[in-house]
Amino acid sequence: MARPDTVIVLVPGGMGTSLDLGSLEVWNSSTSALWMVLDPALLLPWLPLTPVSLVPVYGDFLAFLGSQGYSQANDNLYPFAYDWRQGLLYCSTALADFVKTRVEPNLAGRKILFLAHSYGCMVTRWAILLPLAAPLINNALIRGIVAAGPPMLGIPSAFQNLVAAPDLGSLFYAVFQMTRFLFPALAEEVQVSINRALVAVTAQLECIPTYPILSGGSYTGPQPYSAFNWSGLPPELQTLINAVQQDLTAITTAPWTGVVMTVFLSDTTPTDTGYILDPNDQLLLRLPPGPGDGTVPYQSAQAFSSASANVVNLTYPHMTLFDDPVGRNFLINNGVI
């Protein structure tokens, strides 16, 4: 039975919202991702795409929430679809506008529980905490936040996406590996074009754990990919990178202000994979699981948490943390939902 005092806003992770270009679906699953592979310009954030709905990976969790009495029909569940390419400032502003125009008018004395996943945790954190003087979302409207796998210290695959084939799901990986075997020149051309496009995607840059503000975790040695050369970039791109670094500093240093928090994290997720580059910034070899980026998803989630947060250790992988039965039972048994 749904709590009568609660309205849920579900904030998916990066790539967790389907995107359309007019009537053409260009992102929703591994299959539709091929549009972005064939035309990497679709990744560029200045090309307007329309957010439509959450991708199928959230279907089971939405069904679970429905079984607990939360649904859009009941006006107590609001999935937030957003253009995840645009970066934290844009996406958090969109979330605040969504709350103000879609959710707040229907609260009727109830308060908001944010259920956020992966990159969506960062978007939610920004909207709740920044600007410091007057956050985008009125905290008086918030009952709490459940953050599943917040990538506070970066996302392991983000750096790989700039120097190797992007992580777009198992189906794409299988197709790309076959293409690489049968048509190596074509595969190389596709990979290079994607890598170059991703360098200009704000959200992609925000997730790379190479910036000083993100150098956390237990590993304190030299970064395996320290040869990566950020100099010599076009002025416009360098300006974007500088802005990203400023945004990361802002969100990392913004203190939590009494928001009731539960954090889901997976303590069985392997540590990040590191990379060794040659002098031309080409992927030379991949390290086995080890210190890698200098952080692991577990430590990222801990870095996101407030001191008073309820931290729940799960065993499901990052992409399906909300499907873990232990986490779901925690939400029910502790009256979170």
ABEGO torsion letter per residue (X at the ends): XBBAABBBBBBBBBGABBBBBEABBABABAAAAAAAAABAAAABAABBBBBABBBAAAAAAAAAAAAAGBBAAAGABBBBBBBAAAEAAAAAAAAAAAAAAAAAAAAGGBBBBBBBBEAAAAAAAAAAAOBAABBABBAAABAEBBBBGBBAAEBAAAAAAAABBBBAEAAAAAAAAAAAAABAAAAAAAAAAAAAAAAABAAAAAABBABAAABBEABABBBAAAABBABGBBAAAAAAAAAAAAAAAAAAABBBBGBBBBBBBBAABBBBBBBBBBAAGBBABBBBBBAEAGBBAAAAAAAABBAABBBBBBABBAAAAAABAAAAAAAAAAGAX
